[in-house]
Amino acid sequence: MILFNDEQRMLKEMIQDFADREVAPLADEIDRDERFPKETFQKMADLGLLGVRIPEEYGGSEKGVTETCIIAEELARVCASTAASWGAHVDLCTANLTLNANRDQSQRYLPSLAKGSKIGALAMTESSAGSDIINMKMTAVRKGDHYILNGTKLFITNGPIADLLIVYAKTTPERGAKGISVFIIENTFPGYLVGKPFVKLGWRGSPTSEIIFEDCKVPVENLLGEENKGIEILLSGLNTERIVMAAESLGIARGAMKVALNYSKERHQFGKPIAQFQVIQQKFARMAMEIEAARLMVYQYAAHADNGNVQNITLEAAAAKLFCSEMVMRTTLEAVQILGGYGYVNEFPVERYMRDAKLFSIGGGTSEIMCNIIAKELMKQE
């Protein structure tokens, strides 16, 4: 059992109730219609969930990684799409701004992100720069009091609906990793274009698109951090991103197992509920074991991050992301198997859970990259 403090327990209970009451009833609809649930985001803003990582002076609640994981887990338990868009806003955008923005930038952008009048996103991936992100081709050239950005970002969560994005580009391409800079970009800047939304296997209620920059003019004051120091900003957020994604995987797995468990108690074969068959019980035992292991990993490493050790848990964050992303795929596949034919049709949500689960072994660093990171960190140990 995870030992949350009183405030964290209250948050978990509140989010569970909100997810069941406000998020779950829309989950199938937004998946089917590929619709972003704007009304849900406004309700989350009213509860302070969009500003969970933003300092109180800018309208946020100034909570940590643990609270972020609690919210991510409970949202994903009923709707991975809602959790994904919320995570892109909170963890990829607002948390990065909180860590790296100067006071003027914080005053200009954080209050509107906290109250939901602006939706945030992060734009880093390109067609030739996914796992090899240092190979990005997008450029930013300073001309007077502006930078001119050219290039295309790919697979951007919240891309079609984002008002504000954190964007990575090469300011000194010949310097490789040491020539990357980061910019705060508004969707109204000249030369900013949204590409056609992608039709996806899962996360269908979380809009994803290309973002195209054609001589996009960005004021110099929108440089985030220092020029050519973007790699430091990138590294500062990777570990927490992976832990939060692990929490989302945990939530999906819990949701899928719950549906399968309830079904198994009602579904009769050979004169008794299938939950009484040993082969089904073994499936649930393994699912429960892996979910419990995932829960311990997520919240132990979230606590380490909150205690100021976020830069020292690279191996642990990668391990949590790897384990949880593979665990949720196994769990959702077993849930579909337990439901049989009903698991293959959309009468029950397990097929949606399975589709949503797959991206966690791809986004935020593939499982193969997580293995590379873990191995590299092990080699550093004496």
C-alpha positions in Angstrom: 0.0 0.0 0.0 1.3 3.4 -1.0 1.6 5.8 2.0 0.2 9.1 0.8 -0.2 12.0 3.2 -3.6 13.3 4.1 -3.6 15.9 1.4 -2.6 13.4 -1.3 -5.3 10.9 -0.1 -7.9 13.7 -0.4 -6.6 14.5 -3.9 -6.8 10.9 -5.0 -10.4 10.5 -3.7 -11.4 13.8 -5.4 -9.9 12.8 -8.7 -11.4 9.3 -8.5 -14.8 10.8 -8.1 -14.3 13.4 -10.8 -13.0 10.8 -13.3 -15.9 8.5 -12.6 -18.5 11.3 -12.8 -17.2 13.6 -15.5 -14.5 11.8 -17.6 -15.7 8.2 -17.9 -19.1 9.0 -19.4 -17.4 10.7 -22.3 -14.6 8.3 -22.9 -16.2 6.1 -25.6 -17.7 9.1 -27.4 -14.5 11.1 -27.7 -12.7 8.0 -28.8 -15.3 7.2 -31.5 -15.7 10.8 -32.7 -12.0 11.7 -32.3 -13.1 14.7 -30.3 -11.1 16.8 -27.8 -13.3 17.1 -24.6 -13.0 20.8 -24.1 -15.7 20.9 -21.6 -13.8 18.4 -19.4 -10.7 20.6 -19.5 -12.6 23.6 -18.3 -13.9 21.6 -15.4 -10.4 20.4 -14.6 -9.3 24.0 -14.7 -12.0 25.0 -12.2 -10.6 22.3 -9.9 -7.1 23.6 -10.2 -5.9 20.5 -12.1 -4.4 22.4 -15.0 -2.1 24.4 -12.8 -1.0 21.6 -10.5 2.7 22.2 -11.2 2.4 26.0 -11.4 3.5 28.2 -8.5 0.7 29.7 -6.4 1.7 33.3 -7.3 0.8 32.5 -10.9 -2.6 30.8 -10.1 -1.4 27.3 -9.7 -1.4 24.9 -6.7 2.4 24.2 -6.8 2.2 20.5 -6.3 4.8 17.9 -7.1 5.4 14.8 -9.3 3.6 12.6 -6.8 0.4 14.6 -7.2 0.8 14.7 -10.9 1.1 10.9 -11.0 -2.0 10.6 -8.8 -4.1 12.7 -11.3 -2.6 11.0 -14.3 -3.3 7.5 -13.0 -6.9 8.2 -12.1 -7.7 10.0 -15.4 -6.1 7.2 -17.4 -8.0 4.6 -15.4 -11.2 5.8 -17.3 -9.9 7.7 -20.3 -6.3 7.6 -21.6 -7.1 10.3 -24.2 -8.0 12.8 -21.5 -5.0 11.8 -19.4 -2.7 12.3 -22.5 -3.9 15.8 -23.3 -3.8 16.8 -19.7 -0.3 15.4 -19.3 1.0 17.3 -22.4 -0.4 20.5 -20.9 0.7 19.9 -17.3 3.9 17.9 -17.4 5.4 18.7 -20.9 4.4 22.4 -21.0 3.6 24.0 -17.7 6.2 22.1 -15.6 8.9 22.9 -18.1 7.9 26.6 -18.0 7.9 26.6 -14.2 11.4 25.2 -14.1 12.9 27.3 -16.9 11.0 30.5 -17.6 12.1 33.9 -16.4 9.8 36.0 -14.3 8.5 38.0 -17.3 7.7 34.8 -19.2 6.1 33.3 -16.1 3.9 36.3 -15.6 2.8 36.4 -19.2 2.0 32.7 -19.7 1.5 30.7 -16.5 -1.7 32.3 -15.2 -3.6 31.6 -18.5 -2.3 28.0 -18.6 -3.4 27.5 -14.9 -6.9 28.7 -15.6 -7.3 26.8 -18.9 -7.8 29.8 -21.1 -4.7 28.6 -23.0 -3.8 24.9 -23.7 -0.2 23.9 -23.8 2.0 21.4 -25.7 5.6 20.5 -26.4 7.0 20.2 -29.9 10.2 18.3 -30.2 9.8 15.2 -32.5 10.6 15.4 -36.2 10.4 12.8 -39.0 14.1 12.1 -38.8 14.5 12.9 -35.1 12.5 10.7 -32.8 14.7 8.5 -30.7 17.6 10.4 -32.2 16.3 13.8 -31.1 19.7 15.5 -31.4 19.4 15.0 -35.1 16.5 17.5 -35.4 16.6 19.7 -38.5 14.4 22.6 -37.5 16.4 25.8 -37.4 16.1 29.2 -35.6 18.0 32.1 -36.9 18.2 35.4 -35.1 17.4 38.5 -37.1 17.3 41.6 -35.0 14.7 41.3 -32.2 13.2 38.1 -33.6 14.2 34.5 -34.3 13.0 33.0 -37.6 12.0 29.4 -37.3 11.8 26.9 -40.1 10.9 23.2 -40.0 8.2 20.7 -39.1 7.4 19.0 -35.9 5.7 15.6 -35.9 3.2 13.7 -33.7 2.5 16.7 -31.4 0.0 15.8 -28.7 -2.5 18.7 -28.4 -1.1 20.1 -31.7 -4.4 21.0 -33.3 -5.7 22.8 -30.1 -2.6 24.2 -28.5 -2.4 27.9 -27.8 1.1 27.8 -26.5 4.0 25.4 -27.3 7.5 24.8 -26.0 9.5 24.2 -29.2 13.0 22.9 -29.8 15.2 24.1 -32.7 18.8 24.3 -33.8 20.3 27.8 -33.4 23.8 26.6 -34.1 23.4 23.4 -36.1 27.1 22.6 -36.5 27.4 22.2 -32.7 24.9 19.3 -32.5 23.5 18.8 -29.0 25.2 22.0 -27.9 23.4 24.1 -30.6 19.8 23.5 -29.5 17.6 26.2 -28.1 14.1 26.3 -26.8 11.3 28.8 -27.6 7.9 29.7 -26.2 5.6 30.0 -29.2 2.1 31.2 -29.5 -0.2 29.8 -32.1 -0.8 33.4 -33.4 2.8 34.0 -34.4 3.3 34.7 -38.1 4.4 31.6 -40.0 2.9 29.1 -37.5 0.7 26.5 -39.2 -1.1 23.4 -37.9 -1.0 20.4 -40.2 -3.7 17.8 -40.7 -4.6 15.8 -37.5 -3.4 12.2 -37.5 -5.9 9.4 -37.3 -4.6 7.1 -34.6 -4.9 3.6 -33.3 -5.5 4.9 -29.7 -5.6 8.2 -27.8 -8.2 9.1 -30.3 -9.8 11.8 -28.1 -6.4 13.5 -27.7 -5.7 15.4 -31.0 -2.3 15.0 -32.6 -0.8 16.7 -35.7 2.2 18.2 -37.4 3.2 21.7 -36.6 4.7 23.6 -39.5 7.0 26.6 -39.1 7.5 28.7 -42.3 9.6 31.7 -41.5 7.8 31.8 -38.1 8.7 35.1 -36.3 9.4 34.6 -32.6 10.3 37.5 -30.4 13.7 37.3 -28.8 12.1 37.5 -25.3 10.4 34.2 -26.0 13.7 32.3 -25.9 13.4 29.9 -23.0 16.6 29.7 -21.0 19.8 30.5 -22.8 20.6 30.2 -26.5 22.2 26.8 -27.3 21.4 25.5 -23.8 18.3 23.7 -24.8 19.7 20.2 -24.1 19.8 21.1 -20.4 16.1 22.0 -20.5 15.4 18.7 -22.4 17.2 16.6 -19.8 15.6 18.5 -16.9 12.2 17.1 -17.8 12.8 13.6 -19.2 12.7 11.7 -15.9 9.5 13.2 -14.7 7.9 12.7 -18.1 8.7 9.0 -17.9 7.4 8.6 -14.4 4.1 10.4 -15.3 3.7 8.2 -18.4 4.3 5.1 -16.2 1.5 6.4 -13.9 -0.8 6.6 -16.9 0.1 3.1 -17.9 -0.8 2.0 -14.3 -4.2 3.7 -14.6 -5.1 2.0 -17.8 -4.1 -1.4 -16.5 -6.2 -0.9 -13.4 -9.2 0.1 -15.5 -8.8 -2.9 -17.8 -8.5 -5.4 -15.0 -11.5 -4.0 -13.2 -13.7 -4.4 -16.3 -12.4 -7.9 -16.8 -12.9 -8.9 -13.2 -16.5 -7.6 -13.1 -17.2 -9.4 -16.3 -15.7 -12.7 -15.1 -18.1 -12.7 -12.1 -21.1 -12.3 -14.4 -20.2 -14.5 -17.3 -21.3 -18.1 -16.9 -19.8 -21.0 -18.8 -20.3 -24.7 -18.0 -22.7 -23.8 -15.2 -20.6 -21.3 -13.2 -19.0 -17.9 -13.4 -15.7 -18.0 -15.3 -14.1 -16.2 -12.4 -14.2 -19.6 -10.6 -12.0 -21.3 -13.2 -8.4 -21.6 -12.1 -7.0 -20.5 -15.5 -8.9 -17.2 -15.2 -7.9 -16.7 -11.6 -4.2 -17.2 -12.6 -4.6 -14.5 -15.2 -5.9 -12.1 -12.5 -3.3 -13.1 -10.0 -0.5 -12.1 -12.5 -2.3 -9.0 -13.6 -2.6 -7.9 -9.9 1.0 -8.7 -9.2 2.3 -6.6 -12.0 0.0 -3.7 -11.2 1.1 -3.7 -7.6 4.8 -3.7 -8.7 4.1 -0.9 -11.1 2.4 1.1 -8.4 5.4 0.8 -6.1 7.8 1.8 -8.8 5.8 4.9 -9.9 5.3 6.4 -6.5 8.7 5.5 -5.0 10.4 7.3 -7.9 7.9 10.2 -7.9 8.8 10.7 -4.2 12.5 10.7 -5.1 11.8 13.4 -7.7 9.9 15.5 -5.2 12.7 15.1 -2.7 15.1 16.8 -5.1 16.7 13.7 -6.7 15.1 14.0 -10.1 18.4 14.2 -11.9 19.8 11.1 -10.1 17.0 8.7 -11.0 17.6 8.3 -14.8 17.8 4.5 -14.5 14.8 4.3 -12.2 12.6 6.5 -14.4 13.5 4.6 -17.5 12.9 1.3 -15.7 9.5 2.5 -14.5 8.5 3.6 -18.0 9.7 0.3 -19.6 8.1 -1.9 -17.0 4.8 -0.1 -16.9 4.5 0.3 -20.7 5.0 -3.4 -21.2 2.9 -4.4 -18.1 -0.1 -2.4 -19.4 0.1 -4.1 -22.8 0.1 -7.5 -21.2 -2.8 -6.6 -18.9 -5.0 -5.1 -21.6 -4.4 -8.1 -23.9 -5.4 -10.5 -21.0 -8.5 -8.4 -20.3 -9.6 -8.7 -24.0 -8.9 -12.5 -23.8 -11.0 -12.9 -20.7 -13.9 -11.1 -22.3 -13.5 -13.2 -25.5 -15.7 -12.0 -28.3 -17.0 -9.2 -26.2 -13.5 -8.0 -25.7 -13.1 -7.6 -29.4 -16.1 -5.3 -29.9 -16.7 -1.9 -28.5 -19.5 -2.9 -26.2 -16.9 -3.0 -23.4 -14.0 -0.6 -23.1 -11.2 -3.2 -22.9 -10.6 -2.9 -26.7 -10.1 0.8 -26.2 -7.8 0.3 -23.3 -5.7 -2.1 -25.4 -5.5 0.4 -28.3 -4.6 3.2 -25.9 -1.9 1.1 -24.1 0.3 0.5 -27.2 1.6 4.1 -27.4 3.3 3.9 -24.0 6.0 1.7 -25.4 6.6 4.2 -28.2 6.0 7.7 -27.0 8.3 9.4 -24.6 11.1 7.1 -25.6 10.6 3.6 -27.0 11.1 0.5 -25.0 14.3 -0.2 -26.9 15.6 3.3 -25.9 14.6 2.7 -22.3 16.7 -0.5 -22.3 19.7 1.4 -23.8 19.4 4.1 -21.0 19.2 1.5 -18.3 22.2 -0.4 -19.6 24.2 2.9 -20.0 23.4 3.9 -16.4 24.4 0.4 -15.2 27.8 0.8 -16.9 28.5 3.9 -14.9 28.2 2.1 -11.6 31.3 0.7 -10.0 
